């Protein structure tokens, strides 16, 4: 059997639970104590409209409190910094730390914005990103060489072969040395 009754609260599109006049979301919420009001209680058994929220302390102001004892209009100025770009009134996301400009997302240099994973497909493992950042750092700080700068052999192959031989002694993908093969002694 389907319940066709809607929830009692103002603007709630959900169906009421069978045997109740409230939906599952509003089931444990109370109704404003003012007659004919269908809003939920905010405080002191009243909704915000009927005094559940305290009013601004400035004489003649009927707005609700937002910042301490005052409404937004009469409260202290906000500490939100705005973008330094000419004619831009958006909130700054970089706050001038370590020489960075005070700028919104639109006016932030692209190098300073963290990339999103969807820009690169599947997320990388943390070791991959660390390796890439080290490689990027090396590429930025390493001076470029020309053919004339190189006087000796580029690579000492004997050391490479030694490293390969050492790597073959290691166990597969564990990073541990392979255990020595056990020697069995036959007891007479």
Secondary structure, 3 states (H helix, E strand, C coil): CCCCCECCCCCCCCECCCCCCCCCCCCCCCECCCCCCCCECCECCECHHHHHCCECCCCCCCCECCECCECCCCCCCCCCCECCCCCCCCECCEECHHHCCEECCCCCCHHHCCCCHHHCCCCCCHHHHHHHHHHHHHHHHCCCCCHHHCCCCCCCHHHHHHHHHHHHHECCCCCCECCCCCCCCCCC
